[in-house]
């Protein structure tokens, strides 16, 4: 096992720069997730680590080795793709051991490594089957097993669960998290699904437009985002954002027809800001300032979708037996300690 370090990494396609001087350290044995919207550069960065994309500038280190110009086969990485890429005419066991066979490893060694990988992934009963006889989740486990038998220093996952249905995605998230705990390998995982990132990662790297917005543990990013982009991207449902103006030592919020206090050092009087409040930090109260457009009842929790007088949309999480209904007129209350404030221009967090 080895850690990974990126030093001022840049990627260009002709005159177009898509990765902008990324610096990142991933510790040995860490589960690191790259997350961000489509086109943010997360898969490109992963492919640069794998050696499938050439690095225009900067260095990539795996352990103590500078692998920036090394071939993919020499880097000590194994990659699991979105597509399973299994050989349909081979059995599960043959698919998992094929890479070692092509590299001339002895049959006994191949069998031992395939047996160990199948034990870890609970594939013992499927070793004689062909891929066509497997479910999507089982095929993805075979693809992961093929990576395990190679004994890589670093595992790379490029949106491996995106082709699975919702139930299988949950099962495979648990499988991959369990796999990481069992083998303790360094893993880098790319996804656009922030729920996957929050539930699996030791460290999350939030990317936008080829730049790192913030790096940290999942709950650290959730509780203490550096800017509006991270605050809105991490969390489901997303954080609510309302326009406000600093007036008289508080924030006047036209959408709520009230002023809010916040536990931050406010900018000068008259400065435009954005107020951020997570759905679970809002409470519906008696009043007539907002209308309830829709309530989603999900059992133990409901989400009320409201429209402010300014047209801004607000989501409120509700628990307990008494919940709002469509058409209700209500007000909102919020703990000042839970209110986040961002610059209206640029979105930087005001603390």
MIZA-826244 format. One record per residue (C-alpha): x negated, y, z; residue in three letters; residue number from 1. Coordinates in nm, 3 decimals. Layout:
! MIZA-826244
{r {X, Y, Z}, "Ala", NUM}
...
END
This chain:
! MIZA-826244
{r {0.000, 0.000, 0.000}, "Unk", 1}
{r {-0.106, 0.354, -0.069}, "Unk", 2}
{r {0.029, 0.704, -0.042}, "Unk", 3}
{r {0.075, 0.939, -0.337}, "Unk", 4}
{r {-0.048, 1.295, -0.374}, "Unk", 5}
{r {0.036, 1.545, -0.647}, "Unk", 6}
{r {-0.189, 1.850, -0.683}, "Unk", 7}
{r {-0.068, 2.142, -0.895}, "Unk", 8}
{r {0.094, 1.902, -1.141}, "Unk", 9}
{r {0.217, 2.057, -1.467}, "Unk", 10}
{r {0.399, 1.904, -1.763}, "Unk", 11}
{r {0.442, 2.072, -2.100}, "Unk", 12}
{r {0.607, 1.963, -2.422}, "Unk", 13}
{r {0.443, 2.192, -2.673}, "Unk", 14}
{r {0.513, 2.547, -2.560}, "Unk", 15}
{r {0.788, 2.439, -2.318}, "Unk", 16}
{r {0.683, 2.387, -1.956}, "Unk", 17}
{r {0.915, 2.155, -1.763}, "Unk", 18}
{r {0.714, 2.086, -1.444}, "Unk", 19}
{r {0.565, 2.391, -1.275}, "Unk", 20}
{r {0.265, 2.333, -1.048}, "Unk", 21}
{r {0.414, 2.072, -0.814}, "Unk", 22}
{r {0.227, 1.999, -0.490}, "Unk", 23}
{r {0.351, 1.702, -0.289}, "Unk", 24}
{r {0.216, 1.445, -0.042}, "Unk", 25}
{r {0.396, 1.114, 0.011}, "Unk", 26}
{r {0.259, 0.915, 0.305}, "Unk", 27}
{r {0.174, 0.547, 0.289}, "Unk", 28}
{r {0.486, 0.338, 0.351}, "Unk", 29}
{r {0.722, 0.634, 0.312}, "Unk", 30}
{r {1.056, 0.618, 0.128}, "Unk", 31}
{r {1.066, 0.942, -0.071}, "Unk", 32}
{r {1.366, 1.043, -0.282}, "Unk", 33}
{r {1.354, 1.296, -0.566}, "Unk", 34}
{r {1.697, 1.455, -0.597}, "Unk", 35}
{r {1.843, 1.735, -0.803}, "Unk", 36}
{r {2.084, 1.810, -1.088}, "Unk", 37}
{r {2.041, 1.669, -1.438}, "Unk", 38}
{r {1.746, 1.828, -1.615}, "Unk", 39}
{r {1.563, 1.933, -1.296}, "Unk", 40}
{r {1.254, 1.725, -1.382}, "Unk", 41}
{r {1.285, 1.443, -1.128}, "Unk", 42}
{r {1.259, 1.156, -1.380}, "Unk", 43}
{r {0.979, 1.334, -1.567}, "Unk", 44}
{r {0.784, 1.365, -1.242}, "Unk", 45}
{r {0.837, 0.996, -1.166}, "Unk", 46}
{r {0.723, 0.895, -1.515}, "Unk", 47}
{r {0.412, 1.109, -1.472}, "Unk", 48}
{r {0.328, 0.917, -1.154}, "Unk", 49}
{r {0.384, 0.591, -1.344}, "Unk", 50}
{r {0.165, 0.707, -1.634}, "Unk", 51}
{r {0.451, 0.691, -1.885}, "Unk", 52}
{r {0.424, 1.068, -1.936}, "Unk", 53}
{r {0.091, 1.245, -1.979}, "Unk", 54}
{r {0.004, 1.504, -1.715}, "Unk", 55}
{r {-0.074, 1.840, -1.879}, "Unk", 56}
{r {-0.253, 1.987, -1.577}, "Unk", 57}
{r {-0.327, 1.892, -1.216}, "Unk", 58}
{r {-0.408, 1.565, -1.042}, "Unk", 59}
{r {-0.217, 1.254, -0.937}, "Unk", 60}
{r {-0.374, 1.044, -0.662}, "Unk", 61}
{r {-0.260, 0.700, -0.549}, "Unk", 62}
{r {-0.444, 0.629, -0.228}, "Unk", 63}
{r {-0.797, 0.765, -0.274}, "Unk", 64}
{r {-0.796, 0.710, -0.654}, "Unk", 65}
{r {-0.741, 0.984, -0.908}, "Unk", 66}
{r {-0.513, 0.808, -1.160}, "Unk", 67}
{r {-0.423, 1.115, -1.366}, "Unk", 68}
{r {-0.576, 0.974, -1.685}, "Unk", 69}
{r {-0.546, 0.602, -1.609}, "Unk", 70}
{r {-0.322, 0.368, -1.808}, "Unk", 71}
{r {0.005, 0.265, -1.639}, "Unk", 72}
{r {-0.116, -0.092, -1.592}, "Unk", 73}
{r {-0.419, 0.032, -1.394}, "Unk", 74}
{r {-0.229, 0.252, -1.147}, "Unk", 75}
{r {-0.097, -0.017, -0.915}, "Unk", 76}
{r {0.266, 0.086, -0.953}, "Unk", 77}
{r {0.579, -0.109, -1.045}, "Unk", 78}
{r {0.886, 0.063, -1.187}, "Unk", 79}
{r {1.253, -0.034, -1.166}, "Unk", 80}
{r {1.465, 0.132, -1.432}, "Unk", 81}
{r {1.830, 0.223, -1.470}, "Unk", 82}
{r {1.864, -0.060, -1.723}, "Unk", 83}
{r {1.772, -0.406, -1.597}, "Unk", 84}
{r {1.562, -0.500, -1.907}, "Unk", 85}
{r {1.583, -0.875, -1.834}, "Unk", 86}
{r {1.501, -1.139, -2.094}, "Unk", 87}
{r {1.837, -1.306, -2.167}, "Unk", 88}
{r {1.684, -1.641, -2.269}, "Unk", 89}
{r {1.482, -1.677, -1.948}, "Unk", 90}
{r {1.602, -1.788, -1.605}, "Unk", 91}
{r {1.590, -1.559, -1.304}, "Unk", 92}
{r {1.268, -1.724, -1.186}, "Unk", 93}
{r {1.107, -1.694, -1.528}, "Unk", 94}
{r {1.205, -1.327, -1.555}, "Unk", 95}
{r {1.054, -1.248, -1.215}, "Unk", 96}
{r {0.727, -1.427, -1.288}, "Unk", 97}
{r {0.686, -1.328, -1.652}, "Unk", 98}
{r {0.449, -1.036, -1.589}, "Unk", 99}
{r {0.214, -1.251, -1.384}, "Unk", 100}
{r {0.227, -1.528, -1.645}, "Unk", 101}
{r {0.129, -1.283, -1.921}, "Unk", 102}
{r {-0.167, -1.169, -1.711}, "Unk", 103}
{r {-0.293, -1.525, -1.676}, "Unk", 104}
{r {-0.216, -1.590, -1.310}, "Unk", 105}
{r {-0.213, -1.957, -1.200}, "Unk", 106}
{r {0.123, -2.133, -1.193}, "Unk", 107}
{r {0.102, -2.203, -0.817}, "Unk", 108}
{r {0.042, -1.836, -0.741}, "Unk", 109}
{r {0.333, -1.731, -0.962}, "Unk", 110}
{r {0.569, -1.983, -0.802}, "Unk", 111}
{r {0.468, -1.873, -0.451}, "Unk", 112}
{r {0.521, -1.502, -0.526}, "Unk", 113}
{r {0.854, -1.566, -0.700}, "Unk", 114}
{r {0.969, -1.777, -0.404}, "Unk", 115}
{r {0.876, -1.501, -0.158}, "Unk", 116}
{r {1.051, -1.232, -0.364}, "Unk", 117}
{r {1.364, -1.446, -0.403}, "Unk", 118}
{r {1.369, -1.501, -0.025}, "Unk", 119}
{r {1.348, -1.128, 0.044}, "Unk", 120}
{r {1.622, -1.050, -0.211}, "Unk", 121}
{r {1.841, -1.354, -0.132}, "Unk", 122}
{r {1.813, -1.490, -0.485}, "Unk", 123}
{r {1.719, -1.849, -0.397}, "Unk", 124}
{r {2.050, -1.986, -0.526}, "Unk", 125}
{r {2.017, -1.808, -0.861}, "Unk", 126}
{r {1.663, -1.891, -0.974}, "Unk", 127}
{r {1.781, -2.134, -1.242}, "Unk", 128}
{r {2.052, -1.906, -1.381}, "Unk", 129}
{r {2.028, -1.687, -1.690}, "Unk", 130}
{r {2.099, -1.311, -1.657}, "Unk", 131}
{r {2.437, -1.349, -1.834}, "Unk", 132}
{r {2.560, -1.556, -1.539}, "Unk", 133}
{r {2.481, -1.281, -1.285}, "Unk", 134}
{r {2.669, -0.978, -1.162}, "Unk", 135}
{r {2.529, -0.628, -1.212}, "Unk", 136}
{r {2.401, -0.613, -0.855}, "Unk", 137}
{r {2.232, -0.952, -0.888}, "Unk", 138}
{r {2.063, -0.847, -1.213}, "Unk", 139}
{r {1.930, -0.534, -1.045}, "Unk", 140}
{r {1.794, -0.748, -0.761}, "Unk", 141}
{r {1.613, -0.961, -1.020}, "Unk", 142}
{r {1.462, -0.645, -1.171}, "Unk", 143}
{r {1.345, -0.542, -0.823}, "Unk", 144}
{r {1.209, -0.894, -0.765}, "Unk", 145}
{r {1.006, -0.867, -1.085}, "Unk", 146}
{r {0.845, -0.556, -0.935}, "Unk", 147}
{r {0.784, -0.723, -0.598}, "Unk", 148}
{r {0.592, -1.019, -0.739}, "Unk", 149}
{r {0.338, -0.782, -0.890}, "Unk", 150}
{r {0.239, -0.667, -0.542}, "Unk", 151}
{r {0.215, -0.297, -0.636}, "Unk", 152}
{r {0.076, -0.021, -0.419}, "Unk", 153}
{r {0.379, 0.197, -0.498}, "Unk", 154}
{r {0.735, 0.114, -0.608}, "Unk", 155}
{r {0.907, 0.360, -0.843}, "Unk", 156}
{r {1.286, 0.357, -0.888}, "Unk", 157}
{r {1.447, 0.560, -1.168}, "Unk", 158}
{r {1.821, 0.587, -1.089}, "Unk", 159}
{r {1.849, 0.208, -1.050}, "Unk", 160}
{r {2.209, 0.207, -0.926}, "Unk", 161}
{r {2.376, 0.438, -1.176}, "Unk", 162}
{r {2.512, 0.150, -1.388}, "Unk", 163}
{r {2.684, -0.019, -1.094}, "Unk", 164}
{r {3.037, 0.037, -0.966}, "Unk", 165}
{r {3.094, 0.220, -0.637}, "Unk", 166}
{r {3.113, -0.089, -0.415}, "Unk", 167}
{r {2.801, -0.244, -0.563}, "Unk", 168}
{r {2.612, 0.085, -0.528}, "Unk", 169}
{r {2.680, 0.083, -0.155}, "Unk", 170}
{r {2.566, -0.280, -0.128}, "Unk", 171}
{r {2.248, -0.214, -0.325}, "Unk", 172}
{r {2.166, 0.096, -0.120}, "Unk", 173}
{r {2.169, -0.126, 0.187}, "Unk", 174}
{r {1.960, -0.391, 0.007}, "Unk", 175}
{r {1.692, -0.144, -0.102}, "Unk", 176}
{r {1.677, 0.017, 0.243}, "Unk", 177}
{r {1.641, -0.329, 0.400}, "Unk", 178}
{r {1.374, -0.420, 0.144}, "Unk", 179}
{r {1.175, -0.111, 0.236}, "Unk", 180}
{r {1.187, -0.197, 0.605}, "Unk", 181}
{r {1.083, -0.558, 0.540}, "Unk", 182}
{r {0.788, -0.501, 0.308}, "Unk", 183}
{r {0.691, -0.152, 0.428}, "Unk", 184}
{r {0.580, -0.037, 0.085}, "Unk", 185}
{r {0.558, 0.319, -0.042}, "Unk", 186}
{r {0.870, 0.385, -0.250}, "Unk", 187}
{r {0.964, 0.682, -0.469}, "Unk", 188}
{r {1.327, 0.688, -0.574}, "Unk", 189}
{r {1.497, 0.920, -0.825}, "Unk", 190}
{r {1.868, 0.995, -0.809}, "Unk", 191}
{r {2.114, 1.275, -0.882}, "Unk", 192}
{r {2.340, 1.141, -0.606}, "Unk", 193}
{r {2.268, 1.326, -0.285}, "Unk", 194}
{r {2.461, 1.064, -0.084}, "Unk", 195}
{r {2.204, 0.804, -0.193}, "Unk", 196}
{r {1.928, 1.045, -0.097}, "Unk", 197}
{r {2.074, 1.116, 0.247}, "Unk", 198}
{r {2.136, 0.752, 0.336}, "Unk", 199}
{r {1.808, 0.600, 0.213}, "Unk", 200}
{r {1.524, 0.850, 0.238}, "Unk", 201}
{r {1.257, 0.917, 0.497}, "Unk", 202}
{r {1.176, 1.230, 0.295}, "Unk", 203}
{r {1.384, 1.414, 0.035}, "Unk", 204}
{r {1.233, 1.634, -0.235}, "Unk", 205}
{r {1.493, 1.872, -0.380}, "Unk", 206}
{r {1.404, 1.981, -0.733}, "Unk", 207}
{r {1.541, 2.254, -0.958}, "Unk", 208}
{r {1.409, 2.357, -1.299}, "Unk", 209}
{r {1.083, 2.166, -1.252}, "Unk", 210}
{r {1.003, 2.321, -0.914}, "Unk", 211}
{r {1.033, 2.195, -0.558}, "Unk", 212}
{r {1.297, 2.388, -0.366}, "Unk", 213}
{r {1.247, 2.214, -0.031}, "Unk", 214}
{r {1.096, 1.898, 0.118}, "Unk", 215}
{r {1.204, 1.739, 0.443}, "Unk", 216}
{r {1.389, 1.467, 0.630}, "Unk", 217}
{r {1.754, 1.428, 0.523}, "Unk", 218}
{r {1.912, 1.581, 0.834}, "Unk", 219}
{r {1.654, 1.861, 0.843}, "Unk", 220}
{r {1.759, 1.968, 0.492}, "Unk", 221}
{r {2.125, 1.938, 0.586}, "Unk", 222}
{r {2.098, 2.137, 0.907}, "Unk", 223}
{r {1.830, 2.385, 0.805}, "Unk", 224}
{r {1.826, 2.454, 0.428}, "Unk", 225}
{r {1.585, 2.719, 0.300}, "Unk", 226}
{r {1.818, 2.861, 0.037}, "Unk", 227}
{r {2.167, 2.854, -0.105}, "Unk", 228}
{r {2.078, 2.595, -0.371}, "Unk", 229}
{r {1.962, 2.336, -0.116}, "Unk", 230}
{r {2.253, 2.418, 0.117}, "Unk", 231}
{r {2.501, 2.361, -0.164}, "Unk", 232}
{r {2.336, 2.052, -0.309}, "Unk", 233}
{r {2.284, 1.859, 0.016}, "Unk", 234}
{r {2.612, 1.762, 0.177}, "Unk", 235}
{r {2.939, 1.614, 0.055}, "Unk", 236}
{r {3.175, 1.794, 0.022}, "Unk", 237}
{r {2.954, 2.089, -0.058}, "Unk", 238}
{r {2.905, 2.387, 0.170}, "Unk", 239}
{r {3.159, 2.669, 0.133}, "Unk", 240}
{r {3.018, 3.001, 0.011}, "Unk", 241}
{r {3.196, 3.336, 0.049}, "Unk", 242}
{r {3.086, 3.686, -0.047}, "Unk", 243}
{r {3.027, 3.929, 0.236}, "Unk", 244}
{r {2.886, 4.271, 0.323}, "Unk", 245}
{r {2.697, 4.374, 0.637}, "Unk", 246}
{r {2.904, 4.628, 0.829}, "Unk", 247}
{r {2.879, 4.737, 1.192}, "Unk", 248}
{r {2.648, 4.458, 1.303}, "Unk", 249}
{r {2.869, 4.185, 1.156}, "Unk", 250}
{r {2.954, 4.044, 0.812}, "Unk", 251}
{r {3.275, 4.164, 0.654}, "Unk", 252}
{r {3.422, 3.873, 0.454}, "Unk", 253}
{r {3.707, 3.992, 0.228}, "Unk", 254}
{r {3.814, 3.636, 0.144}, "Unk", 255}
{r {3.892, 3.568, 0.511}, "Unk", 256}
{r {4.021, 3.921, 0.581}, "Unk", 257}
{r {3.796, 3.936, 0.883}, "Unk", 258}
{r {3.441, 4.001, 1.000}, "Unk", 259}
{r {3.210, 3.722, 1.116}, "Unk", 260}
{r {2.921, 3.733, 1.355}, "Unk", 261}
{r {2.621, 3.510, 1.286}, "Unk", 262}
{r {2.321, 3.408, 1.496}, "Unk", 263}
{r {2.073, 3.569, 1.254}, "Unk", 264}
{r {1.891, 3.898, 1.210}, "Unk", 265}
{r {2.114, 4.079, 0.962}, "Unk", 266}
{r {1.979, 4.299, 0.682}, "Unk", 267}
{r {2.061, 4.674, 0.671}, "Unk", 268}
{r {2.415, 4.812, 0.668}, "Unk", 269}
{r {2.591, 4.774, 0.335}, "Unk", 270}
{r {2.376, 4.484, 0.211}, "Unk", 271}
{r {2.564, 4.222, 0.010}, "Unk", 272}
{r {2.519, 3.867, 0.142}, "Unk", 273}
{r {2.666, 3.521, 0.098}, "Unk", 274}
{r {2.812, 3.339, 0.396}, "Unk", 275}
{r {2.781, 2.959, 0.408}, "Unk", 276}
{r {2.998, 2.729, 0.621}, "Unk", 277}
{r {3.018, 2.352, 0.602}, "Unk", 278}
{r {3.368, 2.195, 0.587}, "Unk", 279}
{r {3.325, 2.020, 0.923}, "Unk", 280}
{r {3.233, 2.347, 1.094}, "Unk", 281}
{r {3.562, 2.519, 1.007}, "Unk", 282}
{r {3.887, 2.482, 1.199}, "Unk", 283}
{r {4.235, 2.562, 1.072}, "Unk", 284}
{r {4.428, 2.794, 1.302}, "Unk", 285}
{r {4.760, 2.972, 1.305}, "Unk", 286}
{r {4.765, 3.268, 1.067}, "Unk", 287}
{r {4.863, 3.393, 0.725}, "Unk", 288}
{r {4.536, 3.474, 0.547}, "Unk", 289}
{r {4.490, 3.160, 0.335}, "Unk", 290}
{r {4.707, 2.909, 0.152}, "Unk", 291}
{r {4.660, 2.529, 0.151}, "Unk", 292}
{r {4.659, 2.409, -0.211}, "Unk", 293}
{r {4.602, 2.039, -0.149}, "Unk", 294}
{r {4.526, 1.796, 0.130}, "Unk", 295}
{r {4.332, 1.475, 0.065}, "Unk", 296}
{r {4.414, 1.221, 0.337}, "Unk", 297}
{r {4.135, 0.963, 0.352}, "Unk", 298}
{r {4.234, 0.789, 0.674}, "Unk", 299}
{r {4.012, 0.898, 0.961}, "Unk", 300}
{r {3.940, 1.229, 0.790}, "Unk", 301}
{r {4.127, 1.468, 0.560}, "Unk", 302}
{r {4.006, 1.751, 0.340}, "Unk", 303}
{r {4.219, 2.060, 0.304}, "Unk", 304}
{r {4.156, 2.269, -0.008}, "Unk", 305}
{r {4.234, 2.636, 0.047}, "Unk", 306}
{r {4.234, 2.950, -0.166}, "Unk", 307}
{r {4.128, 3.281, -0.014}, "Unk", 308}
{r {4.291, 3.610, -0.108}, "Unk", 309}
{r {3.989, 3.685, -0.326}, "Unk", 310}
{r {4.038, 3.359, -0.519}, "Unk", 311}
{r {3.740, 3.188, -0.355}, "Unk", 312}
{r {3.786, 2.817, -0.283}, "Unk", 313}
{r {3.731, 2.670, 0.065}, "Unk", 314}
{r {3.724, 2.309, 0.184}, "Unk", 315}
{r {3.799, 2.225, 0.547}, "Unk", 316}
{r {3.746, 1.887, 0.712}, "Unk", 317}
{r {4.027, 1.784, 0.945}, "Unk", 318}
{r {4.038, 1.500, 1.198}, "Unk", 319}
{r {4.294, 1.394, 1.456}, "Unk", 320}
{r {4.669, 1.342, 1.424}, "Unk", 321}
{r {4.777, 1.696, 1.331}, "Unk", 322}
{r {4.668, 1.802, 0.984}, "Unk", 323}
{r {4.771, 2.074, 0.742}, "Unk", 324}
{r {5.007, 2.023, 0.448}, "Unk", 325}
{r {5.022, 2.162, 0.098}, "Unk", 326}
{r {5.179, 2.508, 0.098}, "Unk", 327}
{r {5.089, 2.594, 0.460}, "Unk", 328}
{r {4.973, 2.947, 0.536}, "Unk", 329}
{r {4.680, 2.938, 0.779}, "Unk", 330}
{r {4.373, 3.116, 0.914}, "Unk", 331}
{r {4.024, 2.983, 0.985}, "Unk", 332}
{r {3.794, 2.994, 1.284}, "Unk", 333}
{r {3.422, 2.912, 1.289}, "Unk", 334}
{r {3.148, 2.897, 1.552}, "Unk", 335}
{r {2.905, 3.187, 1.483}, "Unk", 336}
{r {2.613, 2.949, 1.550}, "Unk", 337}
{r {2.727, 2.741, 1.252}, "Unk", 338}
{r {2.741, 3.029, 1.004}, "Unk", 339}
{r {2.453, 3.045, 0.756}, "Unk", 340}
{r {2.369, 3.365, 0.571}, "Unk", 341}
{r {2.197, 3.390, 0.232}, "Unk", 342}
{r {2.076, 3.680, 0.022}, "Unk", 343}
{r {2.335, 3.760, -0.246}, "Unk", 344}
{r {2.054, 3.792, -0.498}, "Unk", 345}
{r {1.818, 3.493, -0.518}, "Unk", 346}
{r {1.994, 3.293, -0.247}, "Unk", 347}
{r {1.711, 3.290, 0.010}, "Unk", 348}
{r {1.819, 3.202, 0.364}, "Unk", 349}
{r {1.845, 3.494, 0.608}, "Unk", 350}
{r {1.741, 3.374, 0.955}, "Unk", 351}
END
